Every structure is written in structure tokens, then in C-alpha cells.
Amino acid sequence: MPNPCARVVQRGTLGGQWVWVTAVNVFGGFLASTTVRLGFSRKAAIALAAVMLVASAWVSAEPGVLVLGRISNDPARHYGQLKPLLNYVVPRMADVGIREGRILMANDVPMMQSYLRRGRVDWVTETTAAGMLLAQRAGAQLLMLSERGGRSHYASVIFARRDSGIGSLAQLRGHRIAFQNRASTSSYIVPASLLLDAGLTLELLSSTRDQPAADTVGYLFARSDSNVLAWVEKGLVSAGAVSDIDWARVHSSAAAQPSDLFEVMRSAPFPRGVEMVRAGMAAPVRDRLRAVLLAASHDPEGRAALAAYFGTTGFHLADEHELAALAQMRARVVRVKALLE
């Protein structure tokens, strides 16, 4: 007999492309899930799209249901990271009418914007830049800041090889720089913004063999922090940008021998992660969610759920300085998206 609580909570690209489908059994939280990756012809994809549009309506926010969202290109992994905390939170919100929790993932910011605007998602956990973009475009509101691995802030480091002759941002003209990906706060949004602040013009390159104009800085996406570091070390690009956490790992691993890389510039620290809620969320539900999350790090069961939640070690309310940093981040991400994408 089919479970009436089955939900389809993840959808991917269609039209001959790979499609993610996640079926979840829900009862006072998430009990089980199955994720499959399927290839479809165009006709089959169109048929599946119709089914999934109906299924997505099941996940929409409704009385008594708390929907946790995440922008993801790896739903199977992220589901496992989100599920324990949602299971922890839902029973502790019964006094404000929450009886069930669901997860809804989006494959990009525009889709999550749509979910938030339409009330499909109540609560989103994101990087600082993505969170501020959702605030700008969908009216999402800050709930609190997250601390991961014992750190609530980090910074962006722009670096180069010691033999590159690059000692300042201005000297990057005519050179290539590697970022991680368009979603990265520390390895794209912040360093790109720093280059724009320095009066530099950035242009997207097609490959590491592509040369930028002499008066511009060419940029590429290396897909991972380790690739950014490797590309600079191998001379495929002249400079790169990573978080200060990854930069510290480089120096730690190279402690036995001098590093060929050096720091050109470091940004001011900024919050590492944000918890956002949709505009119009009922105040009692929002306030109870905030209280449960703030208390989770003081409860053994809560700490276990937090550990699965992207290595989170706690939450805290933003102070005046952090709110200013978030306002600056919002301006940075809006500018970068407008000028470079």
C-alpha cells in the first residue's frame, strides 16, 4: 500500500538532461529517502515535468509544515546533512503548530527565489553571499548567523606565485585569476568585488589558454579550492582566490618547506553562513525556530544534529558590526552579479 506521505522534493534539469528525483517518506520528520539519477528522452522529460510540477505542490509551505530549503548541485549528500537538524527542530515546535518537516532543494538561486516568493520554502541555510542575494531578490530575512567548525567568520585571500612579479591588485592587469565557482562567497564574490573596487575590469575567459586584454583581468572557474591552488602552482593562471581557512591549510601542509605562493591581499572578515526565513513567515513560528536553533548547541542531541548540518557548531544573533558586514556583502553580490553575469 503506497505511503500517502510520500513526497518528491528535488527536481533537476529536463529535456534530455539528467534529472534528480528524491522520494521521501515523511511522518513527524524524515524517515527515509531514495534518490535516483535518470536519463530521459525529451518526450519522457516533458511527461516527468508535468508529474513533478504536481509533486512540487505537495511540498509547498502549508499550516503545520516547516519546509527547509537549500540550493544544491548534490541533493543526495545535502539531504543527509539537512535531515538530522530538521528532525531535531520539528518536535520542538509543536507548541506553535508545527507537526511536519520537509526538505525542498533548488538547483540555483533563481529557483530558490521563486520558492521563497511563493511560500514553498520557509527556512534556508546558505553561504553569506547567496543569503544576501535571496534577501535582495526574494525579500528573505535574516534569522541568525551560523558557526561552522568553531568559526563564525572567515576572509578571502588573493594570492599568486612568488615568481609571478605580481605584488598588488593593479599588477593583475593582463593576467588570469582563478575563482572556485559562481556560488562561492570567499572564492568569487568577495575577491571579484575587491578587484572591481580597485578599478580593474574583469572578463570571463574560455580556458586557461585564453589570454585577457592587456588592460583587463581574465577570470576562470576552477570548480574547487584545490583546483584553484593547483592552477596557480602549475602556472596555468597567475593568481587565485580562496578562503583564509584553505589558505591556512596550504601553509600548514607546506610547513616543512617554503611555499611558492604568497598573499597579495586579504579581505576584511565576514560572516561564514546565514540562516534565512521567507518574508511573511508567522512571527510565533519564526521566533520559536530561532529559539530552538540557539539552544541546540547546549543539548547533546542538538549538537549531534548540528554536526551533520555542514559541521555547524552553533548559531548566534548578528550584532551591529556583523549587520554592517552583511549590508556590505549584499552590495558586493549585487554589484558582481550585475557587472559580471
Secondary structure, 3 states (H helix, E strand, C coil): CCCCCEEECCCCCCCCCEEEEEEEEECCCEEEEEEEEEECCHHHHHHHHHHHHHHHHHCCCCCCEEEEEEECCCHHHHHHHHHHHHHHHHHHHHHHCCCEEEEEEECCHHHHHHHHHCCCCCEEEEEHHHHHHHHHHHCCEEEEEEEECCECEECEEEEEEHHHCCCCHHHHCCCEEEECCCCCHHHHHHHHHHHHHCCCCEEECCCCCCCCCCCCEEEEECCCHHHHHHHHHCCCCCEEEEEHHHHHHHHHHCCCCCCCEEEEEECCCEECEEEEECCCCCHHHHHHHHHHHHHHCCCHHHHHHHHHCCCEEEEECCCHHHHHHHHHHHHHHHHHHHHHC
